[in-house]
Structure formats: C-alpha cells, structure tokens
Amino acid sequence: VDTEPHIQAVCTMLGDERLYSRPPRAPEGGEGRVLLWIADESSDAELRDEPLIRELMEKEGENVPIFACDVRGVGESLPQSAGGNPNGYYGADYFYAAYANMLNRPYLGGKTFDVLRVLDFLAGYGWNNVHLASKGRGCLPGGLAALLDDRVKTVSLNDKLESWHSVATDEHYEWPLSHMIFGVLKDWDLPEVWGALEKRRGDTPVAREA
C-alpha cells in the first residue's frame, strides 16, 4: 500500500488463493469482518510463529480473512541505510526517528498514518469491520490508528507500553525513540488512549502489559 510518496506499508494476506496487490472483495451483504495484525518486528515471522495470531484466528473463525502489515521501519519496510543492525544504537531506526523529529513529523505519526491508509485500502474492498491486533511496538501505531478510525470495531493489544511518563521517569527503558512523540506529555499520555479504546477491547487470550 503506497501511503506517501516513496513510502509503502507492506501487507500480507493469509489464504490459499494467489492474489497480487489486491485483497478479495467482502461478500455482498456481509459484515466485512477482517483481522488486521500490525507487526511488532516482522509480519512474515509473526504470521508463522506468533501464538497469539493463531489464537485470534481461532476465535474469529475460518471465514474471517487475516491480514498482516509492516508499517514503515518494520519488517519488509525496515531500512538498511545505517549499518548492519537497524535497531542497534544509532542504527537506521534511531536516525529516521531523529530526522523525523527535526522535520517536526514524528516517526510514530508516520507509522500511524500507514495503518490508517491500510484501513482505507481494506475499506475500498468492503472490509469495514476490523479487528485490529498487535503486540509490543506495533501496539502504538495500531492503537493510535484505532482511536482515530471507527472502522476498527475490536482492538487486541498485548505487551503494550502503558505510558510515556513511565519511560520519561525510568533510568533504564527499552522503548526506542521511534515510538516517542516529542513534547507529548505536556498535553496527553497513553492511558487516555487505552481508556478510550476500552469499550472496543477484544477478549485477548494473553493479557500482558509492558
């Protein structure tokens, strides 16, 4: 999905039929239900190995299509322009986040925009009842997009960051610059987002928080 000039969100659909560059259309008169997984590190690896995806698939049933998405800087969209370890100290993830901040366009905002454009793409084929799921780093762009788009009817977010305040006050933290928004704590924090999504929360098989 081309989300901005020269930027793509790479999407994968699980299924037996070969489809290139387009999903199937939602059935006429159906509810257009779809499960959309926002990758933590790699949708390709997580579709194969992440137990949570399998459990969510079983809960949704075999008639619900499964899509997975790598937003910018993740998986198939991961840049290799700053050394061999993009997620290491001063790797590509850090540099893209730093440049985005200098341009006053937070990297996390771009990742969230990618999810919104994928929702538009799916809606173009009739998929308007979205169960958005993720874990770890994918919870931030996924959760923010869900807050902004009411086509996301159900949300399942695991191992999510509870607050940016906790990062700001912790001497040692693991969350990268790419998932921060400069100056955000002057106005709001993540508990407000998670609280607003509470009514749409799915009964996730695993309830863990970072």
N, C-alpha and C positions, 0 to 999 in steps of 0.2 A: 504494500500500500504506500503510494507516494504521499507523504504527509506534508512536506515542504520541498522546495527545490533542492535536489541532490540529497534528500533525506528519506529513508524508507523504514517503515515498520514491517518486519518480515513475519508473515503469518503462515501457519501450518494447519491443515485440517486432517483429522484422523478419518480414514474411510477406505473402502475397498476400490472405489472408482477413482481413476486418474483425472484430476481437474487441475488445469494450469491457469493461474492468475484470476480465478473467479470461484466463488462458492456456489453450491446449488441454491435454487430459489426455495424459500419457505413454502410449504404446502398451502394451497388456496384454502382460506377459511380456518387455517390452523393458528395456534398461538404464537408461532415464530420463536419458540424457545431454543436457546443455544447456550452452551457452556463456553466461556471465553477465559482461558488461562493466560495471565500476564507473567512472563518468565521472571524468575529470581536471577538466574545466571545464564540459562540456555534452555529455550523451549524444546529443542531437539532432545537434549539429555533428560529433561524433566518429563517429557511425554513417555520416555522409555522407563525411567527409574523412580519417579516420584510416587510413593504410595498414595498420597492424598488425592492425586488426579484419578487414580483407579477407583478410590472410594467415592469420589464425587460423581464419576461416570456411572457407577452402580446405583447411586441414589437418584440420578436424573433419568436413568433408563436408556435403552438402546436406541430409541427414536430421537434422542436429542443430539444434534451434531456437536462435535468437540473441536474448538479452535484454540490455538496457542499463538502467542505473539511475543516477538522480541522487539521491544522499543529501542530507540536509538541508544547506542552504547552497550547493548546487551546481546549476547549470543551471536547470531549471524550479522548483527549490526555493530558488533564490537570493533572499534578501530584498532589498527596495529601500527599507529603512526608515532609511537613514543617508546620504542624498545620492546623487548620480548614479553614483558608482563604488564598488560594494560591496567590491571587492578593493583599493581605494586605502588610503592612510594614514588611519586612523581611520574607515574605511568599515564597512559592516554586518558583514563577516566578522570584523573586529577586535572590534567591540562585542559581537557574540554570543559570541565566544570569551572575552572579558573577563568578561562577566556569567556565563557558564558556570563559569569558574574561581571567581568569588566565591561561587557556589552549590555549589562542590565537585562539579560534574558536568561534567567536561571535554567540550568540543565534539567532540573526536575520539572520545570514548566514545559520544556520541550518534550520530555518523556510523557507527561500527562497529555499534552496535545496529540501525541502519537496515538494514545489509547482512544481519545475522542474521535480521531479520524478513522480508526478501525471500527468504532461503533457506527459511524456514518456509513462506512463501506458495507458492513453487515446489514444495516437497515435498508440499504439500496437493493438488497435481495430478499427483503421481507423479514429479517431476523431482528425483531424489536423487543423481545422478551429475553433479556440477557442475564445469565448467572455469571457474574464476574468473580473469579477466584485467583488467589495468588498466595505466595509465601515470601517472607524475607523482604528483600529490596523491592520486589515487584508490587508490594502492598501500597507503597506510597503513590506512584503514578496511577495504579489501579483504583485505590481508594479515593484519590482526589478527582479522578475522572467520574467515578460513580456518584460522587457528591454533586457534580455538575450536570449529570445526564440521567434523566429519569427513565431512559430505556433500560438501564440497569435495575432490574427488579429484585435481584438477590445478590448478596455480597458474602463471600467466604474468604477471610484474610487471616493467615496464620503466621506466627513469628513476626508480627509487625512491630515497628517502632512505636512505643506508646506516646512519647512526647519528644520534641526537640529540646525542651527545657532540661530533660534528663541528660541529653548529650552535652548541653552547654555547661552543666554543673558537675559533670563526671570527668575526673582527671584522665581516665583511660576509657575510650569508647571505640567501637568497631565500625560505626557508620561513616561512609565516605562523604566528601564534600559534594559529590554529585547528587546527593539526596538531601541537601540543605537548601534553605532559601534565605538569602542574606536579609537580616533585619526583621524576619517574620515574627519574632517574639514580642515586638512592640505592639502587635495587633491581635495575633491569634496563635493557637498551637494545635497540635494533632488531636488532643482529647475532644476538641469541638467537632472535628471531622468524624471521629469514630462514634461520638454520641449522635450526630445527625444521621449516621448510617445504621444505627442500632435496629430500627424497625425493618430494615432490609437484610439483616444478618441471617445467613443460612445456618442450619444446624451442622456445622463443620465436624467431621469425625475426630479431628485433633484440635484442641483449643490451647495453643501455646502462644505466649507473648514474649517479645524480646525486651 
